[in-house]
Amino acid sequence: MNRIDVKRRNVLDHRKKQFADPSYKETQYPHRLNFYSTPPTADITLEQFEQWAIDRLRILAELEACSFRNKTPAETALHMKPLLDKYLPLDASSSGHSQLHAQRQKDHYSHFILRLAFASTEDLRRRFTRVETMLLRLRFQADDSRERAAFVRTLNLDWEPVSEDEKRALSPQLATTIGFGYGKRAQQVLDEDWCKVDWMRVPDLVEGRKVYVKAGKAYVPGREQQSMVLNAYTKRLEQALELTARALPRLDEDDRLTPILDHLSKNFITPDASYTGAGAAIEGAEMTARNMDNLSQHFPMCMTHLHRSLRRDAHLKHFGRLQYTLFLKGIGLNLEECLVFWRSAFNKVTDDTFNKEYRYNVRHVYGDVGGDSNRRGGGYSPYSCQKILTEHAPGPGEAHGCPYRHFSLENLTSLLRASGVTERAVLQGVKEDTDSQKFHMACNRVFEHLHRTEIKRAKDEGVMTAAQLETIVHPNEYFKRSYLLKNTMDNKQKHRGADVKMEG
């Protein structure tokens, strides 16, 4: 009887092993690259937990955007470098950087936090695996060759090294297959770090004729081993996410983490972005009620629709007024001018009705009235794309929301055509984006089409960097970027014309 009880306890302990409480262990990071095989166990603050995850999410979202835009690997690397340096820096060991441990700790923890956030559904797991593999590829290609080789040796990937004797014997075939130069090919073959694996493990390399195949084995040079590393990483991450999904119900016990993880998973629809009125002011812009019609040429489609609906009906329902007022506040319209704007727009109501039913709400949004915390905080922040997409879907007679998500294709096409988007290829691209629920990419596609001339000139002349032209995830950022692009390039053109005239 005692033996049976012992056996039963052993079985139960084995089943619960994956859910055992971790013991604290300070993780060491000897390599820049990481397969994230060991979960972190040290303590971090809730603020670090959320901020590190948000920073990594920005990187993953931008990588996904590069893929949607069909950027080449070189273009992606160039575009991502300033963003990685800003949000998720990861220096090589040889750099001697004083923050190496902190950088690698943030990278390690942020991966596992997002793994928790995106393990709940198959779609999120698939997308997370895809963009994390893209991130590893980007880092693998940029890593120091010696540090990269040292990291690969720690992975135990079951590769069979090719001996020096075998390399000499197969030197002509190896050199010819992978295209080494004819003159020094023998020495180049010997200098290369070769391994051999079953050819079915590297079908992409076989298809591209980048390996030599003999007796069912593919001979892979060191410079092509990236493919096998990434395949191994993808497979391991998929398996790890499956295990994470099974463990997720235990997180419901922690009411601190669940809301954060839920927020992060929603942000994978489109990344969130904080935006404050203080950062929105544009020097030299006339932010007045009477200039709103002129400034509306720089609005994203969500705000364009609200503006046109307001001008047509002289009214907007509650959530439309709230979304639009916050946007106007965000572009730098002050409270007095905002009240003037709404009073003139609601021209079918009396002053008494406006003051009783609408004036207080505008003042409340700006923090002029309301609770102490609201006044101290300067009111509410403008809605991000993520908030517009996921909260308060519009009903009949309402004009708020995101046209790319909430409009029918016919109504969306009509709005786009009225705003100057008439090219069939762009309209088809928008349709494909919305069909696959990449709503922020549809918006960026329209932005890049409407500003294609200015963007080209800005890049050519170095007025805006790739980082400044990253994916837009906030209506106020759309406005600011549009205004600056149009006016900066127009001003440069005027100055150039004046210089030519003076020389003449």
C-alpha positions as a printed NumPy array, in Angstrom:
array([[  0.   ,   0.   ,   0.   ],
       [  2.811,   2.361,   0.839],
       [  4.503,   1.603,  -2.487],
       [  1.281,   2.503,  -4.355],
       [  0.995,   5.828,  -2.494],
       [  4.59 ,   6.69 ,  -3.308],
       [  4.06 ,   5.834,  -6.97 ],
       [  0.905,   7.956,  -7.096],
       [  2.676,  10.932,  -5.549],
       [  5.482,  10.62 ,  -8.093],
       [  2.963,  10.648, -10.956],
       [  1.226,  13.746,  -9.636],
       [  4.511,  15.529,  -9.043],
       [  5.594,  14.759, -12.602],
       [  2.362,  16.198, -14.014],
       [  2.665,  19.374, -12.013],
       [  6.355,  19.886, -12.696],
       [  5.747,  22.423, -15.505],
       [  3.718,  24.548, -13.077],
       [  6.209,  24.433, -10.205],
       [  7.108,  27.694,  -8.528],
       [ 10.452,  28.909,  -9.912],
       [ 13.338,  29.567,  -7.612],
       [ 15.159,  32.869,  -7.971],
       [ 18.166,  32.712, -10.238],
       [ 20.167,  35.594, -11.657],
       [ 20.384,  34.892, -15.376],
       [ 23.678,  35.387, -17.154],
       [ 23.776,  36.445, -20.806],
       [ 27.054,  35.382, -22.405],
       [ 25.659,  35.906, -25.921],
       [ 23.822,  38.704, -27.664],
       [ 21.504,  36.244, -29.415],
       [ 18.976,  34.23 , -27.448],
       [ 16.701,  31.247, -28.135],
       [ 14.736,  32.06 , -24.928],
       [ 14.883,  28.472, -23.699],
       [ 14.967,  29.364, -19.992],
       [ 12.173,  31.489, -18.463],
       [ 13.347,  34.428, -16.329],
       [ 12.802,  34.192, -12.563],
       [ 14.146,  37.421, -11.076],
       [ 11.835,  40.14 ,  -9.751],
       [ 10.89 ,  43.148, -11.854],
       [  8.385,  45.931, -11.215],
       [  4.944,  46.1  , -12.826],
       [  6.089,  49.251, -14.616],
       [  9.034,  47.383, -16.133],
       [  6.761,  44.465, -16.969],
       [  4.457,  46.659, -19.035],
       [  6.965,  49.107, -20.514],
       [  9.42 ,  46.439, -21.666],
       [  6.604,  44.552, -23.362],
       [  5.301,  47.705, -25.075],
       [  8.775,  48.568, -26.364],
       [  9.216,  45.084, -27.826],
       [  5.72 ,  45.219, -29.307],
       [  6.649,  48.408, -31.164],
       [  9.575,  46.571, -32.75 ],
       [  7.534,  43.505, -33.696],
       [  4.733,  45.609, -35.138],
       [  7.16 ,  47.611, -37.253],
       [  8.843,  44.439, -38.494],
       [  5.44 ,  43.102, -39.49 ],
       [  4.726,  46.384, -41.262],
       [  7.984,  46.073, -43.226],
       [  6.846,  42.632, -44.337],
       [  3.436,  43.933, -45.409],
       [  5.158,  46.657, -47.426],
       [  7.384,  44.074, -49.151],
       [ 10.601,  45.758, -48.039],
       [ 13.785,  43.927, -48.963],
       [ 16.004,  42.552, -46.157],
       [ 18.429,  45.435, -46.696],
       [ 15.623,  48.03 , -46.582],
       [ 14.178,  46.393, -43.477],
       [ 17.542,  46.404, -41.699],
       [ 18.077,  50.084, -42.545],
       [ 14.556,  51.012, -41.45 ],
       [ 14.7  ,  49.058, -38.189],
       [ 18.148,  50.091, -36.941],
       [ 17.154,  53.446, -35.382],
       [ 14.012,  51.888, -33.898],
       [ 15.942,  49.01 , -32.356],
       [ 18.519,  51.439, -30.962],
       [ 15.676,  53.413, -29.375],
       [ 13.347,  50.719, -28.027],
       [ 15.308,  47.464, -27.801],
       [ 19.081,  48.043, -28.061],
       [ 21.269,  44.949, -27.997],
       [ 24.994,  45.58 , -28.338],
       [ 27.606,  42.949, -29.137],
       [ 29.81 ,  41.59 , -26.35 ],
       [ 32.871,  43.014, -28.087],
       [ 31.447,  46.536, -27.785],
       [ 32.182,  46.616, -24.06 ],
       [ 28.964,  48.567, -23.453],
       [ 28.271,  49.223, -19.77 ],
       [ 24.593,  48.307, -20.13 ],
       [ 25.029,  44.908, -21.804],
       [ 23.381,  42.982, -18.974],
       [ 20.468,  45.426, -18.679],
       [ 19.89 ,  45.34 , -22.44 ],
       [ 19.874,  41.557, -22.573],
       [ 17.705,  41.277, -19.486],
       [ 15.087,  43.56 , -21.059],
       [ 15.225,  41.547, -24.276],
       [ 14.843,  38.273, -22.356],
       [ 11.965,  39.396, -20.14 ],
       [ 10.053,  41.257, -22.854],
       [ 10.036,  38.136, -25.037],
       [  8.503,  36.023, -22.281],
       [  5.959,  38.705, -21.342],
       [  4.706,  38.869, -24.918],
       [  4.784,  35.087, -25.074],
       [  2.21 ,  35.137, -22.262],
       [  0.148,  37.791, -24.024],
       [  0.079,  36.072, -27.409],
       [ -0.246,  32.409, -26.485],
       [ -4.025,  32.472, -26.035],
       [ -5.116,  31.889, -29.651],
       [ -3.676,  30.082, -32.633],
       [ -3.661,  33.243, -34.75 ],
       [ -1.715,  35.227, -32.142],
       [  0.754,  32.361, -31.653],
       [  1.347,  32.105, -35.402],
       [  1.884,  35.838, -35.821],
       [  4.133,  36.047, -32.76 ],
       [  6.305,  33.185, -33.991],
       [  6.577,  34.779, -37.425],
       [  7.685,  38.232, -36.257],
       [  9.977,  36.893, -33.524],
       [ 11.722,  34.791, -36.164],
       [ 12.058,  37.912, -38.301],
       [ 13.651,  39.71 , -35.352],
       [ 16.117,  36.873, -34.761],
       [ 17.016,  36.829, -38.471],
       [ 17.707,  40.568, -38.372],
       [ 19.949,  40.184, -35.336],
       [ 21.63 ,  37.026, -36.612],
       [ 22.665,  38.757, -39.819],
       [ 24.005,  41.795, -37.963],
       [ 25.883,  39.862, -35.265],
       [ 29.657,  39.582, -35.089],
       [ 30.65 ,  36.391, -36.931],
       [ 32.73 ,  34.985, -34.08 ],
       [ 30.093,  35.721, -31.448],
       [ 27.435,  34.252, -33.728],
       [ 29.442,  31.035, -34.205],
       [ 29.981,  30.75 , -30.438],
       [ 26.235,  31.129, -29.857],
       [ 25.349,  28.508, -32.48 ],
       [ 27.688,  26.012, -30.82 ],
       [ 25.652,  26.269, -27.596],
       [ 22.398,  25.288, -29.314],
       [ 23.126,  21.558, -29.745],
       [ 21.305,  21.479, -33.059],
       [ 22.396,  17.948, -33.99 ],
       [ 24.592,  18.987, -36.902],
       [ 27.36 ,  16.688, -38.027],
       [ 30.578,  18.647, -38.559],
       [ 32.496,  17.982, -41.759],
       [ 36.058,  16.868, -41.062],
       [ 39.069,  18.463, -42.687],
       [ 39.771,  15.266, -44.644],
       [ 36.245,  15.158, -46.029],
       [ 36.412,  18.846, -46.993],
       [ 39.625,  18.19 , -48.922],
       [ 38.139,  15.165, -50.667],
       [ 34.977,  17.065, -51.701],
       [ 36.663,  20.415, -52.283],
       [ 35.933,  20.656, -56.071],
       [ 32.246,  19.762, -55.65 ],
       [ 31.738,  22.03 , -52.653],
       [ 33.427,  24.969, -54.348],
       [ 31.471,  24.583, -57.588],
       [ 28.118,  24.111, -55.877],
       [ 28.216,  27.209, -53.707],
       [ 29.946,  29.45 , -56.227],
       [ 33.28 ,  30.209, -54.573],
       [ 35.767,  31.97 , -56.797],
       [ 37.739,  29.616, -59.035],
       [ 41.254,  30.776, -58.192],
       [ 41.238,  30.263, -54.407],
       [ 38.248,  27.989, -54.071],
       [ 40.109,  25.091, -52.447],
       [ 41.418,  27.257, -49.623],
       [ 38.042,  28.962, -49.23 ],
       [ 36.352,  25.592, -48.856],
       [ 38.835,  24.598, -46.147],
       [ 38.414,  27.918, -44.313],
       [ 34.64 ,  27.61 , -44.274],
       [ 32.903,  26.013, -41.261],
       [ 30.899,  23.142, -42.846],
       [ 28.28 ,  20.814, -41.431],
       [ 26.041,  18.159, -42.925],
       [ 22.396,  17.365, -42.188],
       [ 19.578,  15.403, -43.808],
       [ 18.703,  17.332, -46.946],
       [ 15.014,  17.43 , -45.952],
       [ 15.912,  19.768, -43.078],
       [ 17.054,  22.498, -45.489],
       [ 14.701,  22.344, -48.495],
       [ 15.035,  26.084, -49.129],
       [ 18.825,  25.785, -49.443],
       [ 18.509,  22.755, -51.705],
       [ 16.019,  24.603, -53.892],
       [ 18.353,  27.582, -54.139],
       [ 21.33 ,  25.303, -54.945],
       [ 23.244,  26.724, -52.019],
       [ 24.341,  23.341, -50.683],
       [ 26.008,  20.201, -52.004],
       [ 23.9  ,  17.047, -51.648],
       [ 25.438,  13.575, -51.417],
       [ 23.927,  10.311, -50.15 ],
       [ 20.94 ,  12.132, -48.638],
       [ 23.122,  14.618, -46.778],
       [ 23.267,  18.361, -47.459],
       [ 26.68 ,  19.967, -46.943],
       [ 25.98 ,  23.435, -45.558],
       [ 28.625,  26.201, -45.417],
       [ 28.786,  28.436, -42.383],
       [ 27.361,  31.405, -44.219],
       [ 24.153,  29.496, -45.004],
       [ 23.586,  27.999, -41.575],
       [ 21.26 ,  30.852, -40.682],
       [ 18.391,  28.975, -42.34 ],
       [ 18.809,  25.972, -40.047],
       [ 19.132,  28.145, -36.958],
       [ 15.92 ,  30.004, -37.783],
       [ 14.035,  26.806, -38.571],
       [ 15.117,  25.327, -35.241],
       [ 14.12 ,  28.519, -33.403],
       [ 10.694,  28.595, -35.053],
       [ 10.007,  24.971, -34.163],
       [ 11.085,  25.423, -30.543],
       [  9.058,  28.61 , -30.133],
       [  5.923,  26.985, -31.556],
       [  6.255,  24.143, -29.041],
       [  6.918,  26.58 , -26.177],
       [  3.831,  28.632, -27.05 ],
       [  1.683,  25.512, -26.973],
       [  2.897,  24.791, -23.433],
       [  2.352,  28.418, -22.448],
       [ -1.246,  28.278, -23.704],
       [ -1.919,  25.337, -21.38 ],
       [ -0.527,  27.23 , -18.394],
       [ -2.475,  30.461, -19.042],
       [ -5.509,  29.587, -16.863],
       [ -3.257,  29.825, -13.798],
       [ -2.646,  33.503, -14.556],
       [ -6.306,  34.305, -13.865],
       [ -5.369,  34.141, -10.187],
       [ -3.245,  37.293, -10.584],
       [ -5.489,  40.305, -11.188],
       [ -2.443,  42.546, -11.704],
       [ -1.069,  40.803, -14.782],
       [ -4.226,  39.719, -16.598],
       [ -5.357,  43.274, -17.577],
       [ -1.865,  44.119, -18.827],
       [ -1.625,  40.956, -20.912],
       [ -5.117,  41.513, -22.296],
       [ -4.158,  45.065, -23.266],
       [ -1.001,  43.85 , -24.999],
       [ -2.835,  41.177, -26.993],
       [ -5.377,  43.755, -28.176],
       [ -2.497,  45.959, -29.24 ],
       [ -1.396,  43.306, -31.723],
       [ -4.341,  44.454, -33.86 ],
       [ -2.418,  47.698, -34.036],
       [  0.173,  48.862, -31.527],
       [ -0.934,  51.465, -29.041],
       [  0.735,  54.841, -28.885],
       [  0.572,  57.441, -26.174],
       [  0.031,  60.965, -27.392],
       [ -0.213,  64.15 , -25.351],
       [ -1.239,  67.625, -26.314],
       [  2.138,  68.975, -25.213],
       [  3.901,  66.939, -27.886],
       [  1.418,  67.782, -30.606],
       [  1.88 ,  71.518, -31.016],
       [  3.242,  72.448, -34.431],
       [  5.2  ,  75.661, -34.567],
       [  3.773,  78.154, -37.023],
       [  0.484,  76.311, -37.587],
       [ -2.698,  78.389, -37.283],
       [ -4.714,  76.347, -34.808],
       [ -8.009,  78.217, -34.826],
       [-11.643,  77.296, -35.283],
       [-11.858,  79.142, -38.59 ],
       [ -8.864,  77.233, -39.999],
       [-10.194,  73.719, -39.324],
       [-11.615,  73.287, -42.835],
       [ -8.198,  74.06 , -44.287],
       [ -6.362,  71.816, -41.807],
       [ -8.759,  68.931, -42.478],
       [ -6.761,  68.08 , -45.62 ],
       [ -4.203,  66.584, -43.207],
       [ -6.732,  64.497, -41.251],
       [ -6.79 ,  60.684, -41.325],
       [ -9.948,  59.106, -42.74 ],
       [-11.55 ,  58.613, -39.314],
       [-11.357,  62.341, -38.566],
       [-12.127,  63.339, -42.16 ],
       [-15.404,  61.423, -41.898],
       [-16.243,  63.051, -38.562],
       [-15.466,  66.518, -39.933],
       [-17.572,  66.024, -43.065],
       [-20.445,  64.525, -41.089],
       [-20.363,  67.509, -38.734],
       [-20.394,  69.996, -41.599],
       [-23.235,  68.125, -43.306],
       [-25.501,  67.533, -40.297],
       [-24.381,  70.344, -37.945],
       [-24.316,  67.648, -35.261],
       [-22.43 ,  64.599, -33.988],
       [-23.55 ,  62.071, -31.405],
       [-21.722,  61.648, -28.088],
       [-18.873,  59.282, -29.017],
       [-18.286,  61.156, -32.267],
       [-17.984,  64.452, -30.381],
       [-15.673,  62.839, -27.826],
       [-13.379,  61.237, -30.416],
       [-13.208,  64.422, -32.497],
       [-12.763,  66.817, -29.543],
       [ -9.86 ,  64.766, -28.212],
       [ -8.276,  64.786, -31.663],
       [ -8.629,  68.577, -31.956],
       [ -7.14 ,  68.965, -28.503],
       [ -4.265,  66.737, -29.6  ],
       [ -3.405,  68.798, -32.682],
       [ -3.063,  71.89 , -30.513],
       [ -6.478,  73.592, -30.626],
       [ -6.92 ,  75.326, -27.263],
       [-10.105,  75.191, -25.189],
       [-11.412,  78.633, -26.169],
       [-11.005,  77.964, -29.893],
       [-12.486,  74.477, -29.51 ],
       [-15.614,  75.946, -27.903],
       [-15.842,  78.446, -30.765],
       [-15.473,  75.609, -33.255],
       [-18.24 ,  73.482, -31.747],
       [-20.596,  76.42 , -31.255],
       [-20.259,  77.496, -34.889],
       [-20.594,  73.887, -36.087],
       [-23.799,  73.299, -34.063],
       [-25.495,  76.191, -35.846],
       [-28.987,  74.674, -35.64 ],
       [-29.21 ,  74.951, -31.839],
       [-29.609,  78.003, -29.635],
       [-26.909,  79.383, -27.372],
       [-28.884,  78.216, -24.356],
       [-29.122,  74.63 , -25.687],
       [-25.434,  74.543, -26.559],
       [-24.393,  75.81 , -23.13 ],
       [-26.661,  73.332, -21.335],
       [-25.965,  70.189, -23.381],
       [-22.516,  70.459, -24.959],
       [-20.284,  73.144, -23.436],
       [-19.531,  71.273, -20.194],
       [-18.431,  68.115, -22.027],
       [-15.863,  70.026, -24.084],
       [-14.482,  71.707, -20.962],
       [-14.371,  68.333, -19.181],
       [-12.303,  66.772, -21.987],
       [ -9.757,  69.581, -21.61 ],
       [ -9.625,  69.159, -17.81 ],
       [-11.153,  72.594, -17.206],
       [-13.918,  71.077, -15.051],
       [-14.437,  67.731, -13.356],
       [-12.593,  65.858, -10.619],
       [ -9.254,  66.979,  -9.206],
       [ -7.388,  64.14 , -10.91 ],
       [ -8.881,  65.077, -14.268],
       [ -7.898,  68.725, -13.881],
       [ -4.406,  67.903, -12.66 ],
       [ -3.914,  65.558, -15.605],
       [ -5.048,  68.152, -18.13 ],
       [ -8.106,  66.144, -19.151],
       [ -8.187,  63.087, -21.365],
       [ -5.646,  61.977, -23.977],
       [ -6.533,  61.703, -27.668],
       [ -7.635,  58.247, -28.801],
       [ -5.057,  56.007, -30.424],
       [ -5.886,  53.784, -33.4  ],
       [ -6.013,  50.8  , -31.063],
       [ -8.625,  52.438, -28.842],
       [-10.727,  53.558, -31.804],
       [-10.605,  50.056, -33.272],
       [-11.513,  48.143, -30.121],
       [-13.874,  50.361, -28.106],
       [-17.398,  51.712, -28.718],
       [-18.164,  50.425, -32.201],
       [-20.446,  52.898, -34.021],
       [-24.169,  52.231, -34.304],
       [-26.838,  53.682, -36.615],
       [-26.473,  57.427, -37.102],
       [-23.013,  57.537, -35.498],
       [-19.903,  58.733, -37.333],
       [-17.06 ,  57.729, -34.99 ],
       [-14.861,  54.639, -35.213],
       [-12.398,  53.531, -37.897],
       [-13.628,  53.548, -41.519],
       [-11.242,  50.719, -42.421],
       [-12.869,  48.484, -39.817],
       [-16.427,  49.744, -39.473],
       [-17.363,  50.811, -43.038],
       [-18.649,  48.574, -45.788],
       [-16.272,  48.271, -48.729],
       [-18.564,  50.445, -50.853],
       [-18.723,  53.256, -48.28 ],
       [-14.984,  53.063, -47.616],
       [-14.201,  53.255, -51.33 ],
       [-16.487,  56.289, -51.701],
       [-14.746,  58.052, -48.811],
       [-11.304,  57.268, -50.226],
       [-12.228,  58.461, -53.714],
       [-13.631,  61.692, -52.285],
       [-10.312,  62.182, -50.486],
       [ -8.23 ,  61.764, -53.639],
       [ -7.447,  58.034, -53.569],
       [ -8.478,  56.855, -57.032],
       [ -5.733,  54.476, -58.182],
       [ -7.068,  50.954, -58.567],
       [ -3.935,  49.317, -57.139],
       [ -4.16 ,  51.366, -53.937],
       [ -7.874,  50.655, -53.506],
       [ -7.242,  46.95 , -54.048],
       [ -4.417,  47.037, -51.503],
       [ -6.715,  48.696, -48.963],
       [ -9.321,  45.989, -49.581],
       [ -6.733,  43.253, -48.986],
       [ -5.518,  44.975, -45.811],
       [ -9.019,  45.299, -44.372],
       [ -9.947,  41.737, -45.365],
       [ -6.968,  40.478, -43.354],
       [ -7.761,  42.899, -40.473],
       [ -4.576,  44.929, -40.965],
       [ -6.496,  48.163, -40.507],
       [ -3.523,  50.329, -39.521],
       [ -1.669,  49.121, -42.607],
       [ -4.584,  50.215, -44.798],
       [ -4.383,  53.658, -43.211],
       [ -0.625,  53.822, -43.754],
       [ -1.073,  52.698, -47.345],
       [ -3.426,  55.625, -47.942],
       [ -1.08 ,  58.049, -46.167],
       [  1.88 ,  56.976, -48.273],
       [ -0.167,  57.275, -51.464],
       [ -1.49 ,  60.759, -50.667],
       [  1.972,  61.942, -49.614],
       [  4.077,  59.936, -52.074],
       [  5.671,  62.995, -53.669],
       [  6.59 ,  64.632, -50.354],
       [  7.869,  61.367, -48.846],
       [ 10.17 ,  60.759, -51.798],
       [ 11.551,  64.275, -51.653],
       [ 11.912,  64.151, -47.856],
       [ 13.921,  60.929, -48.047],
       [ 16.033,  62.137, -50.97 ],
       [ 16.851,  65.405, -49.244],
       [ 17.294,  63.91 , -45.772],
       [ 14.492,  65.987, -44.267],
       [ 12.94 ,  62.933, -42.604],
       [ 14.635,  59.733, -41.522],
       [ 13.225,  56.233, -41.856],
       [ 12.407,  56.248, -38.135],
       [ 10.324,  59.401, -38.53 ],
       [  8.381,  57.659, -41.273],
       [  7.647,  54.509, -39.259],
       [  4.164,  53.028, -39.194],
       [  1.516,  55.471, -37.974],
       [ -0.568,  54.152, -35.088],
       [ -2.264,  57.344, -33.899],
       [ -4.597,  59.808, -35.684],
       [ -2.734,  62.784, -34.23 ],
       [  0.571,  61.418, -35.474],
       [ -1.023,  61.087, -38.928],
       [ -2.   ,  64.771, -38.823],
       [  1.351,  65.976, -37.544],
       [  3.333,  63.984, -40.086],
       [  1.07 ,  65.078, -42.945],
       [  1.27 ,  68.738, -41.965],
       [  5.036,  68.698, -41.542],
       [  5.622,  66.802, -44.785],
       [  3.447,  69.102, -46.875],
       [  4.584,  72.368, -45.34 ],
       [  8.272,  71.503, -44.921],
       [  8.619,  70.451, -48.536],
       [  6.527,  73.391, -49.783],
       [  8.678,  75.833, -47.807],
       [ 11.878,  74.279, -49.148],
       [ 10.486,  74.608, -52.663],
       [  9.612,  78.284, -52.091],
       [ 13.09 ,  79.03 , -50.718],
       [ 14.668,  77.22 , -53.636],
       [ 12.55 ,  79.267, -56.048],
       [ 13.494,  82.491, -54.276],
       [ 17.184,  81.617, -54.475],
       [ 16.884,  80.958, -58.214],
       [ 15.066,  84.266, -58.719],
       [ 17.775,  86.183, -56.825],
       [ 20.502,  84.542, -58.845],
       [ 18.643,  85.445, -62.046]])
